Amino acid sequence: MTFLISERNGLVQVLTMNRPEKHNALNTGLTEELVQALKDADADDGVHAVVLTGAGKSFCAGADTTEFSALVPDDPLAVNRRADLTTNLHLSFSRMSKPVIGAVCGNALGGGAGLAIACDMVVMADDVRFGYPELRHGIVAAVVLANLVRQVGRKHAFELVSMADPIDGQRALALGLANRSVPREKVLEVAMEMASRLAQWSPLAMETTKRTFHRVSELPLAQALDVGRDANVMMRGFRKTSQGAQP
């Protein structure tokens, strides 16, 4: 891989975006490598959890705007391909059976902010610059809105994208966009501790937990309870398989 470092640490796969000179801005190459690396980690039985982080000073400063000049109405196929790629990246996290922990320092802006909260859990530096500055540049926070609205609700989501001001880790924690806010030097350590703990659980139980979580979060109560009921029945079967016959 050219723009992404993928390393194994026990049962945890650590993915490090590696464009530090660009604050890990998401060009096409890095986005493609992230999609593939997440897919590979999900298919690898030796991986039970993933940590996503960025090299250098930042997690991810958003889309690489130097590519925008090539995305023009005169080439609608290129525009559509790039939009599809971005959408597929954000969908990859919820479609995976393995949990993903984001370790977020420095800048997490625009597409980088969206990438952070696409993770199942997030550890943020207390001095992080997290936000959606697109309107300052005459563009729109678009794909990233889907996760943002679902996680913080309409009022806070609209404030973040319309005011275009970054927030720090403590504010992100208060809004429910982060699970932990710690000093910058502790971010990766805490994220690894969380991932290592998740990696201890039964892979089948974790997969079912994650899939059930994402299904029920979008359903009305009665349908969500039906999904939970089905998972409950299925759980009784795989407990016998994984732990031996129950009395």
Residue, then its C-alpha position, 0 to 999 in steps of 0.5 A: m500500500t502507498f498511503l496506508i500502513s497496516e500492522r498486526n498487534g496481537l488480535v488487533q489490526v492497526l491501520t494508519m493513514n500515511r500522508p502526514e505532509k497532507h494531514n492525511a487528506l483523503n485522496t482517491g488512493l488513500t480512500e481506495e486503500l482504506v476500503q480494501a484494508l477494512k475489507d481484508a481485516d473483516a475477512d481475516d479470522g486472525v483479526h478481532a478488532v481494528v484501530l484506525t489512526g493517522a500518521g503525523k500531527s493529524f487524524c485526517a484533514g478531510a478530502d484532498t481538494t487538489e483532486f477537485s479540479a478533475l471532478v467537473p461536470d464535463d466528466p460525470l463518470a469521474v464525479n460519480r465514481r468518486a462519490d460512490l467511493t466515498t460513500n462505500l468507505h463510510l458504509s464499510f464500517s457498519r457493514m463489517s463484523k469486526p469493531v473499529i476504534g478511531a484514535v483521533c488527534g490533531n485535525a479531524l475535519g470535513g471528511g476526516a470528521g465523518l471518517a472518525i465518527a463512522c468508527d464504532m467507538v472513538v478516542m479523541a485528543d482533548d485538543v483535537r480540532f473536530g468539525y465541518p468547515e466546508l461552508r468556509h470553502g464554498i462547498v457542502a458537508a454532504v456524505v458525512l451528514a448521514n452519520l452526523v445527524r444519526q449520532v447527535g440529532r438535528k439541532h447539533a448536527f446543523e450547528l456543526v455544519s452551518m457554523a463551521d467552527p471546530i470543537d475540541g475533544q471534551r465538546a465532542l465527548a459531551l455531544g456523544l461523538a467520542n467515547r473518550s477524550v484524553p491527552r494527545e499522547k494517550v490517544l493511541e494507547v487508550a484506543m489499543e486498550m479498548a480494541s484489545r479488550l473487544a478482541q477478547w470476546s467470542p468473534l461470533a458473539m461480537e459479530t452478532t452484537k454489531r450486526t444486531f446493533h446496526r439493524v435495531s438502531e434504524l428500526p421502529l420499536a416493534q421491528a427492533l424487538d423482533v430483530g433482538r428476539d431473533a438474535n436471542v434465539m440464534m445466540r442460544g444455538f451458537r453458545k452450545t457450539s462455542q462453549g459445549a452443550q449446556p445442561 
